[in-house]
Amino acid sequence: MSLQGRYSSVLAGAMEQFLVHKRALGRRYDTEERHLLLLDRFLLAEGIASLDGVTPQRLEEFLLSRPRRSPKSYNQLLGAVRRLLDWMVVQGMLAHSPLRAKPRRETGPRLPVILDPSRVRALLDLASQLPDWSRAPLRGASYRLAFALMYALGLRVAEVSHLEVQDVDLGQKLLQIRDGKFRKSRLLPFGPRLGQALEGFLALRRRRWGPPRAEAPLLTFDGRRPVSANRISSTFQLLLPRLGFGAPGQRCPRAHDLRHSFAVGTLLRWYREGIDPADRLLYLSTFLGHAGLHSTAVYLTITADLLDEANRRFEPFAAPAIGSTS
């Protein structure tokens, strides 16, 4: 549900115009919308009725009133407020931005954990064994399919959660991702094994709730509401100890690392098939629903297998030079 139109503070009009502007550029801005709603509620609670009351001190009090443990979370909130105020300056609504707070220093980016096929098979087996709950029928089958889609097609957790029955075309073996990140939609082909998994799950779903509406969620525990991205991620974390993760000092994967594993696995397969990855990166970027190649590069984590394949590719070029110096 959109929060637009629920703003009531002195910045309400500016906030709504700002969101319209950003979305006209193809941005989702859902998280930023919620951040701005927090600021809106704070200004109302403090009785700030004019732009002159939106001072550096008041903005600092707002940021401190929203405790954020991680620098990344704090900086996201700060960034949403900063972009709004900077836009208001450009529009002539403010002479200058009153925001003085600085971003907090973040640590280096978290390296993903790449799951090999044997680990993923074990994950899918464990997921399929999850027992049903009174409020979560088809629990094992639902989570198994969610993890399989993320690993086999590189889907985001939210994309899996938002899938509808009409998005699955078993005849043409296509999966439609509607209105994904950056408001981008795309069609993804899938193979026979994933097709069988989807067909089997849809049959289970029909037996449980009858023929579904086209716009009904694919993954659901009540036939009406989708299984949330948070529940998919938390169930993934629940299974990690049984996959051998959790030892002291060991990095544990996140559900999103299944998407990273898909990207690295694709690159590794191209190497082994003699395909130059540079010629195919645009395809991978499009498949993943990225805004550009720079986003795809983040997913290409170097692994031992990739290094081995790259070395094999390099050896024929290096051999003449090595021979001439020996």
C-alpha positions as CSV (number, residue, x, y, z in Angstrom):
1,M,0.0,0.0,0.0
2,S,1.4,3.4,-1.0
3,L,2.0,5.9,1.8
4,Q,1.7,8.9,-0.5
5,G,-1.1,11.3,0.5
6,R,-0.7,10.4,4.2
7,Y,1.7,13.3,4.9
8,S,0.4,16.1,7.1
9,S,3.4,18.2,8.3
10,V,4.7,21.5,7.1
11,L,6.8,19.4,4.5
12,A,3.8,17.4,3.3
13,G,3.4,19.1,-0.1
14,A,7.1,19.0,-0.8
15,M,7.4,15.3,0.2
16,E,4.6,14.3,-2.2
17,Q,5.9,16.4,-5.1
18,F,9.4,15.0,-4.4
19,L,8.1,11.4,-4.6
20,V,6.2,12.1,-7.8
21,H,9.4,13.6,-9.3
22,K,11.5,10.6,-8.4
23,R,9.0,8.0,-9.6
24,A,8.7,9.8,-12.9
25,L,12.4,9.0,-13.3
26,G,11.6,5.3,-12.8
27,R,12.6,5.0,-9.2
28,R,10.6,2.9,-6.7
29,Y,11.4,5.0,-3.7
30,D,9.3,2.8,-1.4
31,T,11.9,2.7,1.4
32,E,12.6,6.5,1.1
33,E,8.8,7.1,1.3
34,R,8.7,5.4,4.6
35,H,11.7,7.3,5.9
36,L,10.0,10.6,4.9
37,L,6.8,9.5,6.7
38,L,8.9,9.2,9.9
39,L,10.1,12.7,9.5
40,D,6.6,13.9,8.8
41,R,5.3,12.3,12.0
42,F,8.2,13.8,14.0
43,L,7.5,17.3,12.7
44,L,3.8,17.0,13.6
45,A,4.6,15.6,17.1
46,E,7.0,18.5,17.7
47,G,4.4,21.1,16.6
48,I,6.7,22.5,13.9
49,A,4.3,24.5,11.7
50,S,6.7,26.6,9.5
51,L,9.7,26.0,7.3
52,D,11.7,28.2,9.7
53,G,11.1,25.6,12.4
54,V,12.9,22.9,10.4
55,T,16.3,23.8,11.8
56,P,19.6,21.8,12.0
57,Q,19.0,21.1,15.6
58,R,15.5,19.8,15.0
59,L,16.7,17.5,12.2
60,E,19.5,16.2,14.5
61,E,16.9,15.5,17.1
62,F,14.9,13.6,14.5
63,L,17.8,11.4,13.5
64,L,18.6,10.7,17.2
65,S,15.0,9.7,17.8
66,R,15.3,6.9,15.3
67,P,18.1,4.7,16.7
68,R,19.9,2.9,14.0
69,R,22.5,0.3,15.0
70,S,24.3,0.0,11.7
71,P,25.9,2.9,9.9
72,K,24.2,1.7,6.6
73,S,20.8,2.0,8.1
74,Y,21.5,5.4,9.6
75,N,22.9,6.6,6.3
76,Q,19.9,5.4,4.4
77,L,17.6,7.5,6.6
78,L,19.9,10.5,6.5
79,G,20.2,10.2,2.7
80,A,16.4,10.2,2.2
81,V,16.1,13.4,4.2
82,R,19.1,15.0,2.5
83,R,17.8,14.3,-1.0
84,L,14.4,15.8,-0.1
85,L,15.9,19.0,1.3
86,D,18.4,19.4,-1.6
87,W,15.5,19.0,-4.1
88,M,13.6,21.7,-2.2
89,V,16.6,24.0,-2.6
90,V,16.7,23.4,-6.3
91,Q,12.9,24.0,-6.6
92,G,13.3,27.3,-4.7
93,M,11.3,26.1,-1.7
94,L,14.3,26.6,0.6
95,A,17.2,29.0,0.4
96,H,19.6,26.4,1.7
97,S,19.4,22.9,3.2
98,P,19.2,23.0,7.0
99,L,20.7,19.5,7.3
100,R,24.1,19.5,8.9
101,A,24.5,15.9,10.0
102,K,27.2,13.8,8.4
103,P,27.0,10.2,7.2
104,R,28.5,7.6,9.6
105,R,31.5,5.6,8.4
106,E,30.7,2.2,7.0
107,T,32.9,-0.8,7.0
108,G,33.8,-2.5,3.8
109,P,31.1,-4.3,1.8
110,R,30.1,-7.7,3.1
111,L,31.5,-10.5,0.9
112,P,28.9,-13.0,-0.2
113,V,29.2,-16.7,0.5
114,I,29.0,-18.7,-2.7
115,L,27.0,-21.9,-2.3
116,D,28.1,-24.8,-4.5
117,P,25.6,-27.2,-6.1
118,S,25.9,-29.8,-3.4
119,R,25.2,-27.3,-0.7
120,V,22.2,-26.0,-2.6
121,R,20.8,-29.6,-3.1
122,A,21.1,-30.1,0.7
123,L,19.3,-26.8,1.3
124,L,16.4,-27.8,-1.0
125,D,16.2,-31.2,0.7
126,L,16.0,-29.6,4.2
127,A,13.5,-27.1,3.0
128,S,11.2,-29.8,1.6
129,Q,11.3,-31.6,5.0
130,L,9.9,-28.6,6.9
131,P,6.6,-29.6,8.5
132,D,3.4,-27.8,7.9
133,W,2.1,-25.5,10.6
134,S,-1.6,-24.7,11.2
135,R,-1.1,-21.3,9.7
136,A,1.5,-22.4,7.1
137,P,0.3,-25.3,4.9
138,L,2.6,-26.4,2.1
139,R,5.4,-24.8,4.1
140,G,8.2,-27.2,3.0
141,A,7.1,-27.1,-0.7
142,S,6.8,-23.3,-0.7
143,Y,10.3,-22.6,0.8
144,R,11.9,-25.3,-1.4
145,L,10.5,-23.6,-4.5
146,A,11.5,-20.1,-3.3
147,F,15.1,-21.2,-2.8
148,A,15.2,-23.1,-6.1
149,L,14.0,-20.0,-8.0
150,M,16.6,-17.8,-6.3
151,Y,19.4,-20.2,-7.2
152,A,18.3,-21.3,-10.6
153,L,17.2,-17.9,-12.0
154,G,19.1,-15.4,-9.7
155,L,15.9,-13.9,-8.4
156,R,15.8,-11.4,-5.5
157,V,14.0,-12.4,-2.3
158,A,11.3,-9.8,-2.9
159,E,10.9,-10.9,-6.5
160,V,10.1,-14.4,-5.4
161,S,7.7,-13.1,-2.7
162,H,5.8,-11.0,-5.2
163,L,5.4,-13.7,-7.9
164,E,1.8,-14.3,-9.0
165,V,0.2,-17.4,-10.5
166,Q,-0.1,-15.6,-13.9
167,D,3.6,-15.0,-13.9
168,V,4.3,-18.7,-14.6
169,D,4.0,-19.8,-18.2
170,L,4.5,-23.5,-18.2
171,G,3.8,-23.8,-21.9
172,Q,6.6,-21.5,-23.1
173,K,8.7,-22.1,-20.0
174,L,8.9,-18.4,-19.1
175,L,8.7,-16.7,-15.7
176,Q,7.6,-13.0,-15.7
177,I,9.1,-10.6,-13.1
178,R,6.7,-7.7,-12.8
179,D,7.8,-4.3,-11.6
180,G,11.0,-5.4,-10.0
181,K,13.8,-3.2,-8.6
182,F,14.1,0.1,-10.5
183,R,10.5,-0.6,-11.8
184,K,12.0,-3.0,-14.3
185,S,10.1,-6.0,-15.6
186,R,11.6,-9.0,-17.5
187,L,10.9,-12.4,-18.8
188,L,13.1,-15.3,-17.7
189,P,13.3,-18.7,-19.5
190,F,13.6,-21.8,-17.3
191,G,14.6,-25.4,-18.0
192,P,12.7,-28.6,-17.7
193,R,13.7,-29.4,-14.1
194,L,12.5,-26.1,-12.8
195,G,9.4,-26.4,-15.0
196,Q,8.6,-29.7,-13.3
197,A,9.1,-28.1,-9.9
198,L,6.7,-25.3,-10.7
199,E,4.1,-27.6,-12.3
200,G,4.2,-29.9,-9.2
201,F,3.9,-27.0,-6.8
202,L,0.9,-25.5,-8.7
203,A,-0.8,-28.9,-8.5
204,L,-0.3,-29.0,-4.8
205,R,-1.6,-25.4,-4.5
206,R,-4.8,-26.3,-6.5
207,R,-5.5,-29.3,-4.3
208,R,-5.2,-27.1,-1.2
209,W,-7.1,-24.0,-2.3
210,G,-8.8,-24.9,-5.6
211,P,-8.2,-23.2,-9.0
212,P,-6.3,-19.9,-8.3
213,R,-7.0,-16.4,-9.6
214,A,-4.4,-15.3,-12.1
215,E,-3.4,-12.4,-9.8
216,A,-3.2,-14.7,-6.7
217,P,0.3,-15.0,-5.1
218,L,2.3,-18.0,-6.2
219,L,3.7,-18.6,-2.7
220,T,1.0,-18.3,0.0
221,F,0.0,-19.9,3.2
222,D,-3.7,-18.8,3.1
223,G,-4.4,-18.6,-0.6
224,R,-4.6,-14.7,-0.5
225,R,-1.5,-13.1,0.9
226,P,2.1,-13.8,-0.4
227,V,4.8,-15.3,1.8
228,S,6.8,-12.3,2.8
229,A,10.4,-11.7,1.9
230,N,11.3,-11.6,5.6
231,R,9.8,-15.0,6.2
232,I,11.8,-16.5,3.3
233,S,15.0,-15.0,4.6
234,S,14.4,-16.0,8.2
235,T,13.6,-19.6,7.1
236,F,16.9,-19.7,5.1
237,Q,18.8,-18.6,8.3
238,L,16.9,-21.3,10.3
239,L,18.3,-24.0,8.1
240,L,22.0,-22.8,8.0
241,P,23.2,-24.8,11.1
242,R,22.0,-28.0,9.5
243,L,24.0,-27.1,6.4
244,G,27.2,-26.9,8.4
245,F,27.3,-23.1,8.9
246,G,27.6,-21.3,12.2
247,A,31.0,-22.3,13.5
248,P,32.9,-19.5,15.4
249,G,34.6,-17.1,12.9
250,Q,32.8,-18.6,9.9
251,R,30.8,-16.3,7.6
252,C,27.3,-17.4,7.1
253,P,25.4,-16.8,3.9
254,R,22.2,-14.8,3.5
255,A,19.3,-15.8,1.3
256,H,20.5,-13.1,-1.2
257,D,23.7,-15.1,-1.6
258,L,21.7,-17.6,-3.7
259,R,21.5,-14.9,-6.3
260,H,25.2,-14.3,-6.0
261,S,25.8,-18.0,-6.4
262,F,23.7,-18.0,-9.6
263,A,25.8,-15.2,-11.1
264,V,29.1,-16.8,-10.2
265,G,27.9,-20.2,-11.4
266,T,26.9,-18.7,-14.8
267,L,30.3,-17.1,-15.2
268,L,32.0,-20.4,-14.3
269,R,29.9,-22.3,-16.8
270,W,30.9,-19.9,-19.6
271,Y,34.6,-20.3,-18.8
272,R,34.3,-24.1,-18.9
273,E,32.4,-23.9,-22.2
274,G,35.1,-21.8,-23.8
275,I,32.9,-18.7,-23.9
276,D,34.4,-15.3,-23.3
277,P,32.5,-13.8,-20.3
278,A,33.1,-10.3,-21.6
279,D,30.9,-11.1,-24.6
280,R,28.0,-12.3,-22.4
281,L,28.0,-9.9,-19.4
282,L,25.3,-7.7,-20.9
283,Y,23.0,-10.8,-21.2
284,L,23.7,-11.7,-17.5
285,S,23.0,-8.1,-16.5
286,T,19.7,-8.1,-18.3
287,F,18.7,-11.5,-16.9
288,L,19.4,-10.3,-13.3
289,G,17.4,-7.1,-13.9
290,H,20.3,-4.7,-13.3
291,A,20.4,-1.1,-14.2
292,G,23.8,-1.5,-15.8
293,L,27.0,-3.6,-16.0
294,H,28.5,-1.9,-12.9
295,S,25.7,-3.5,-10.8
296,T,26.4,-7.0,-12.3
297,A,30.2,-6.7,-11.5
298,V,29.4,-6.6,-7.8
299,Y,28.0,-10.1,-8.1
300,L,31.0,-11.6,-9.7
301,T,32.9,-12.7,-6.6
302,I,36.2,-14.4,-7.3
303,T,36.2,-18.0,-6.2
304,A,38.9,-20.7,-6.4
305,D,37.1,-22.4,-9.2
306,L,36.9,-19.1,-11.2
307,L,40.6,-18.5,-10.6
308,D,41.4,-22.0,-11.9
309,E,39.4,-21.5,-15.0
310,A,40.9,-18.1,-15.6
311,N,44.4,-19.5,-15.3
312,R,43.6,-22.2,-17.8
313,R,42.3,-19.6,-20.2
314,F,45.5,-17.5,-19.7
315,E,48.1,-20.3,-20.0
316,P,47.9,-20.6,-23.9
317,F,48.6,-16.8,-24.2
318,A,51.4,-16.8,-21.6
319,A,53.2,-20.0,-22.8
320,P,55.2,-18.4,-25.7
321,A,56.4,-15.6,-23.4
322,I,57.3,-18.0,-20.7
323,G,59.1,-20.3,-23.2
324,S,61.2,-17.4,-24.6
325,T,62.5,-16.5,-21.2
326,S,63.4,-20.0,-20.0
